[in-house]
Amino acid sequence: MSSADHPPATGSRVPWPDVHPKVRAAVEEFLGGPVAEAVTQEGGFSPAAAVRLRTTGGRRAFVKAVGPEPNAESVRIYRSELRIAAALPESVPAPRLLTGFELDGWVALVFEDVEGRHPAMPWRRDELDRVLAAVAEMSAALTPAPIDAPAIEEVLGGSFRGWGKLLDEDTGGLDPWIPRHLGELAELESGWAAAAAGDSLVHADLRADNILLSGERVYVVDWPWACKAAPWFDRVAMLPSVGMQGGPPPHELFTDDDPAVTTVVAAMAGYFVRQSRRPDPPGLPTLREFQRAQGVVALDWLKRRTGWA
């Protein structure tokens, strides 16, 4: 599989000097000294700063900061992440939030600095097995949800209505299987919220770029979409990205034939397929290609699970 077959999750990061000066000053004040080194961390789609900092006094931290340009939606997402990160208990395998604030339209989050790396791409089976084991442990530890969080239907809302939306749109260029079954697909996905419901706290956006390997530990980062859902949701939602980034196909990693899972896979596939046909969001030029590639894998999984000709 070539690198073109598993596109990386990368966006356009904001360098530390371009962060609002008042935000930089507030971070330096919290850390107790001026920044001597700022190393931008790649990975993820957000058009924001994601920087490992070291002060002149030697203190280290990881800082995320975003302003209203070029994508105002990112501010809302970071605001949600600030709320969730502040509430996560220590049992969650996530870097600890040290502080966070809003200033002049910007949102900043200051985390403990974790010496780690993302899983290798394409996926190595030993690292994948390690991550999937950690996801299973995390799911068990977060059932029932240890913090107040919205239901998954509230968080993902109309996003998982892709097939239904395509009923009223041009379906030219789609896999012929889709228009042949579009009405059935729209009906199947309509039950996704009930199928995905549960009392587990889930990350809801698990991919390799939201995972750090550090020594023997696996950290899960970027929690703005955290919500209550079925305990299997994170594993199921992660597998299309695993398949498109060189790992095994989803049907080899998840063999449970639960109809609720099929309903959620249908909703995910519809989301990826429709989103990949939309214009690029401001400041996120690589997102649609990443969604398209996940859609290919999710659609194949859906065909296998439904058995529709």
Stockholm file with secondary structure:
# STOCKHOLM 1.0

chainA/1-309         MSSADHPPATGSRVPWPDVHPKVRAAVEEFLGGPVAEAVTQEGGFSPAAAVRLRTTGGRRAFVKAVGPEPNAESVRIYRSELRIAAALPESVPAPRLLTGFELDGWVALVFEDVEGRHPAMPWRRDELDRVLAAVAEMSAALTPAPIDAPAIEEVLGGSFRGWGKLLDEDTGGLDPWIPRHLGELAELESGWAAAAAGDSLVHADLRADNILLSGERVYVVDWPWACKAAPWFDRVAMLPSVGMQGGPPPHELFTDDDPAVTTVVAAMAGYFVRQSRRPDPPGLPTLREFQRAQGVVALDWLKRRTGWA
#=GR chainA/1-309 SS CCGGGSCCCBCCCCCGGGSCHHHHHHHHHHHTSCEEEEEECCCBSCSSEEEEEEETTCCEEEEEEECSSSCHHHHHHHHHHHHHHHHCCTTSSSCCEEEEEEETTEEEEEECCCCCBCCCSSCCHHHHHHHHHHHHHHHHHTSSCSSCCCBHHHHHGGGGCHHHHHTTSCCTTSCTHHHHHHHHHHHHHTTHHHHHCCSEEECSCCCGGGEEEETTEEEECCCTTCEEECTTHHHHHHHHHHHHTTSCCHHHHCCCCCHHHHHHHHHHHHHHHHHTTSCCCTTCTTHHHHHHHHHHHHHHHHHHHHCCC
#=GC SS_cons         CCGGGSCCCBCCCCCGGGSCHHHHHHHHHHHTSCEEEEEECCCBSCSSEEEEEEETTCCEEEEEEECSSSCHHHHHHHHHHHHHHHHCCTTSSSCCEEEEEEETTEEEEEECCCCCBCCCSSCCHHHHHHHHHHHHHHHHHTSSCSSCCCBHHHHHGGGGCHHHHHTTSCCTTSCTHHHHHHHHHHHHHTTHHHHHCCSEEECSCCCGGGEEEETTEEEECCCTTCEEECTTHHHHHHHHHHHHTTSCCHHHHCCCCCHHHHHHHHHHHHHHHHHTTSCCCTTCTTHHHHHHHHHHHHHHHHHHHHCCC
//
